[in-house]
Amino acid sequence: MRLIQLSDCHLYADPQARSRCGNPARQLAAVVAAADALRPDLVLVTGDISQDETQGAYHLAADALARLDCPWYWIPGNHDDPELMNAVQEVVTEVASRHWRILQLDTHIEGDVRGEVGEQQLARLQQQLAEDDRPTLIAMHHPPVEVGSTWMDAISLGDQQAFWAVLDNAPQVRMVICGHVHHAFQARVDTTQGHVEVYACPSTSDQFLAGSDEFAVDEASRPGLRVIDLQRDSWQTWVERVDV
C-alpha cells in the first residue's frame, strides 16, 4: 500500500493570498497533482491546513484534495479550527488498512501553538493498541521528539514523556509521522521492546530552515511530500520535492 503524507498547507480563504514565499493555494494544487501522479492508495494531511482558521480555507483544501484518485484524511494542527474542519470533512481516529493499522491523534490545544495528546486520548490510544497487534503507524501534527531547532522544540508536543510511556509497551508501533516541522526529518526512538521511527515531511507551503535557533524560512527549498510504501511488515519512505 502506498501512503502519501502532506502537511502544513497554511491556506487562506482567499486563494490569491500569499505566504512568505509563495501562494499556498497554488503550491497545494501542485503538490496534490504530484502526489496523485505517484498513484497513492491513501493520503494523510498532518495538520495546519488553514492559516486564517476560516471555513473557506478548509473548503479550498477539500476542493484541492478531491482531485486525488484515492481517499484522503486530515488532522488538525495548531493553526486549525477542529470544529470548522469537521464541518467540511470529519477528523477520524483510525483509517482503514489491510495489513497495517493507522491511528490519528489530535494534538491541537485551543489558543496555544504547542501540542498535547492529553490524558483522554492517551488512554484511548493505550486501549486501541491493546486490542490489535498489527503493525501500526501513528499520525499526529506536533513532533513527539526534538527536531534540532531550538524555537521549534519549544513549541512541540508537551506530553512527550507520557506519549512514549504508552508506546513503550506497544512493540507493534513501527512509526510516527508528524507535521509542524516544515522540512524533512527522521529520528529513531528506542523503546524497551524495540524502536520507533519518527518522520516529518516538507510543507506544501513555506519551508523552515532546519537546525536554526530562531525562526527562519528556507527560501531555497521547495514544497514537497513524503511517500511511504507499506509492505506486510516493513516499509520504504522518501521525500519528493515539487516545482511550483
Sequence and secondary structure as in RCSB ss.txt:
>XXXX:A:sequence
MRLIQLSDCHLYADPQARSRCGNPARQLAAVVAAADALRPDLVLVTGDISQDETQGAYHLAADALARLDCPWYWI
PGNHDDPELMNAVQEVVTEVASRHWRILQLDTHIEGDVRGEVGEQQLARLQQQLAEDDRPTLIAMHHPPVEVGST
WMDAISLGDQQAFWAVLDNAPQVRMVICGHVHHAFQARVDTTQGHVEVYACPSTSDQFLAGSDEFAVDEASRPGL
RVIDLQRDSWQTWVERVDV
>XXXX:A:secstr
 EEEEE    B SSTT   SSS HHHHHHHHHHHHHHT  SEEEEES  BSS  HHHHHHHHHHHTTSSS EEEE
  TT  HHHHHHHS   SEE  SSSEEEE    BTTBSSB   HHHHHHHHHHHHH  S EEEEESS SS  S H
HHHTTSBTTHHHHHHHHTT TTEEEEEE SS S EEEEEEETTEEEEEEE   SS  B TT SS  B TT   EE
EEEEE SS EEEEEEE   
